[in-house]
Amino acid sequence: MSQTTTSWKWPPKAKIYEALSAIADDRVDIVHDREATVASSDRAKSYTVVWDEGREAFGANDNASYWVGYMGYPIIATVMKLGLLRPQPDAAALLGGVNWNELNRAYKRNYDAAVEFVLQNILRDGGDAEAVRAEADRLFGELKLLKLGRITPPGAPPKRG
């Protein structure tokens, strides 16, 4: 890693679920060897994610990454798309189509409550919510082991359009 990288704060585990949704909905686009775009769950915004040559440090212009200092779901989804984390497709598929923006607003940014609502809906629809939870736990642990650094984000967060 370069000398200019810094560390990330740990994201809420809920950001793993949001990243899995982005993968399921094919909202991550690798635009070249060190940049991706990630559409928001309501597709009203598009975030830019950048990384260093060794894929050891990332930066993004989503609000969490830019303002709060933890790895937001656009980075986590990009790390998944790049193959540094390998989610189980079945678990990701159960999270497709979730509008996290709407849920996070409804639950007043109580991310855990939003996740529980989604998991209850999966269970109600006959899906394996516990498998999804176990997969999110596994991916969260693996993300920690990557020890990814933080680099300068590619500009300020986009405005809702």
C-alpha positions as CSV (number, residue, x, y, z in Angstrom):
1,M,0.0,0.0,0.0
2,S,1.1,3.5,-0.6
3,Q,2.2,5.8,2.2
4,T,-0.9,8.0,1.6
5,T,-3.5,5.4,2.6
6,T,-5.3,5.6,5.8
7,S,-7.6,3.1,7.6
8,W,-11.4,2.8,7.3
9,K,-13.8,2.8,10.3
10,W,-15.8,-0.5,10.3
11,P,-19.1,-0.2,8.5
12,P,-22.3,-1.4,10.0
13,K,-22.9,-5.0,9.0
14,A,-26.0,-3.8,7.2
15,K,-23.8,-2.4,4.4
16,I,-22.9,-6.0,3.5
17,Y,-26.6,-6.6,2.7
18,E,-26.8,-3.4,0.6
19,A,-23.7,-4.5,-1.3
20,L,-25.2,-8.0,-1.9
21,S,-28.3,-6.2,-3.3
22,A,-26.1,-4.2,-5.7
23,I,-24.5,-7.4,-6.9
24,A,-27.9,-9.1,-7.3
25,D,-29.3,-6.2,-9.3
26,D,-26.2,-5.8,-11.4
27,R,-25.7,-2.2,-10.3
28,V,-21.8,-2.4,-10.3
29,D,-20.1,-1.5,-13.5
30,I,-16.3,-1.7,-13.8
31,V,-15.5,1.2,-16.1
32,H,-11.7,0.6,-16.3
33,D,-8.9,-1.1,-14.4
34,R,-9.1,1.2,-11.4
35,E,-12.7,2.6,-11.4
36,A,-16.3,1.4,-11.1
37,T,-19.7,3.0,-10.9
38,V,-22.4,1.8,-8.5
39,A,-26.0,2.8,-8.9
40,S,-28.0,3.4,-5.8
41,S,-30.8,1.0,-4.9
42,D,-33.4,3.4,-6.2
43,R,-31.1,4.2,-9.2
44,A,-31.4,8.0,-8.4
45,K,-27.7,8.3,-7.9
46,S,-24.5,6.8,-9.2
47,Y,-21.4,6.6,-7.1
48,T,-17.8,6.3,-8.3
49,V,-15.4,3.9,-6.6
50,V,-11.6,4.0,-7.2
51,W,-8.8,1.8,-6.1
52,D,-5.0,1.6,-6.1
53,E,-3.0,-0.6,-8.5
54,G,-2.8,-3.5,-6.0
55,R,-6.5,-3.4,-5.1
56,E,-5.4,-2.8,-1.5
57,A,-7.0,0.6,-0.9
58,F,-10.3,2.1,-2.1
59,G,-12.1,5.4,-2.2
60,A,-15.7,6.4,-3.1
61,N,-18.0,9.3,-3.2
62,D,-21.0,7.8,-1.4
63,N,-21.9,9.7,1.8
64,A,-20.7,7.0,4.2
65,S,-17.3,6.7,2.6
66,Y,-16.9,10.4,1.9
67,W,-18.3,12.0,5.1
68,V,-18.4,9.4,7.8
69,G,-15.2,7.5,7.1
70,Y,-16.5,3.9,6.9
71,M,-16.6,1.8,3.8
72,G,-20.0,2.3,2.2
73,Y,-21.8,-0.3,0.3
74,P,-20.5,0.9,-3.1
75,I,-16.9,0.0,-2.1
76,I,-18.0,-3.4,-0.6
77,A,-20.1,-4.2,-3.8
78,T,-17.1,-3.3,-5.9
79,V,-14.8,-5.5,-3.8
80,M,-17.3,-8.3,-4.5
81,K,-17.5,-7.6,-8.2
82,L,-13.6,-7.6,-8.4
83,G,-13.6,-11.0,-6.8
84,L,-11.8,-10.0,-3.6
85,L,-14.9,-11.2,-1.7
86,R,-17.0,-14.0,-3.2
87,P,-20.7,-13.9,-2.2
88,Q,-22.9,-17.0,-2.7
89,P,-25.2,-16.2,-5.6
90,D,-28.2,-17.7,-3.9
91,A,-27.9,-15.4,-0.9
92,A,-27.4,-12.4,-3.0
93,A,-30.3,-13.2,-5.3
94,L,-32.7,-13.1,-2.3
95,L,-31.7,-9.5,-1.7
96,G,-32.4,-8.4,-5.3
97,G,-34.8,-5.5,-5.8
98,V,-34.6,-4.1,-2.3
99,N,-34.9,-0.3,-2.2
100,W,-32.5,0.4,0.7
101,N,-32.7,4.1,0.3
102,E,-36.5,4.0,1.0
103,L,-36.1,1.5,3.9
104,N,-33.2,3.4,5.5
105,R,-35.3,6.6,5.4
106,A,-38.4,4.7,6.8
107,Y,-36.3,3.3,9.6
108,K,-34.6,6.6,10.3
109,R,-31.1,5.2,9.5
110,N,-31.6,2.3,11.9
111,Y,-29.8,-0.1,9.5
112,D,-30.2,-3.2,11.6
113,A,-34.0,-2.6,11.7
114,A,-34.1,-2.3,7.9
115,V,-32.1,-5.5,7.6
116,E,-34.5,-7.3,9.9
117,F,-37.5,-6.1,7.9
118,V,-35.9,-7.5,4.7
119,L,-35.0,-10.8,6.3
120,Q,-38.5,-11.2,7.7
121,N,-39.9,-10.6,4.1
122,I,-37.5,-13.2,2.7
123,L,-38.7,-15.7,5.4
124,R,-42.4,-14.8,4.7
125,D,-41.8,-15.4,1.0
126,G,-40.3,-18.9,1.7
127,G,-36.7,-17.9,1.4
128,D,-33.8,-18.9,3.7
129,A,-33.3,-15.8,5.7
130,E,-30.8,-17.5,8.1
131,A,-28.7,-18.5,5.1
132,V,-28.6,-14.9,4.0
133,R,-27.7,-13.8,7.5
134,A,-24.9,-16.4,7.7
135,E,-23.6,-15.3,4.3
136,A,-23.5,-11.6,5.4
137,D,-21.7,-12.6,8.6
138,R,-19.1,-14.6,6.6
139,L,-18.5,-11.8,4.2
140,F,-18.2,-9.2,7.0
141,G,-15.5,-11.4,8.6
142,E,-13.7,-11.8,5.3
143,L,-13.9,-8.1,4.6
144,K,-12.1,-7.4,7.9
145,L,-9.4,-9.8,7.0
146,L,-8.7,-7.9,3.7
147,K,-7.5,-4.9,5.8
148,L,-8.3,-2.5,2.9
149,G,-6.8,1.0,3.0
150,R,-8.6,4.3,2.3
151,I,-7.5,6.6,-0.5
152,T,-8.8,10.0,-1.7
153,P,-12.3,9.8,-3.0
154,P,-13.1,10.7,-6.6
155,G,-14.9,14.0,-5.8
156,A,-17.9,14.9,-3.6
157,P,-21.0,12.8,-3.3
158,P,-23.6,13.2,-6.1
159,K,-26.8,15.1,-5.4
160,R,-30.1,13.3,-5.7
161,G,-31.3,13.8,-9.2
